[in-house]
């Protein structure tokens, strides 16, 4: 019989180890774990773009520019 339960951390990676998240069993919230400097920079850039995307809701000029960027992105995908 086990008299003591050791705390367990679950590590998950959606991309084969490049990005690693940790969480406790039963929790939905996970925390980013990384020691990779280039990944940290990429993550910071991603967060900056997410802030821009979210800010467009309250800024019509920013919304227009984001819409144009989305069109350009879709057009560039088609040409690849």
C-alpha positions, 0 to 999 in steps of 0.5 A: 500500500502506498502511504505517500503520494508524490507530486506529479508534473505532466509535461506536454508538447504539441510540436515534438518537444520544441514547445513544452508545457507543464501542468498538474494532474487534473488541472487545465491551466498549463505553464510554458517551460523552455530554456531555448533563447530563440524560442523565448524570442519567438514566443515574445513576438507571437504575444506581441502579434496577439496583442495587436490582433486583440487591440484591433477590436477597439481601433478602426485604423488598426483593424483596417491594417490587420484586415489588409495583412490577412488578405496579403497573407492568404494571397501569399499562401496561394502563390507558394 
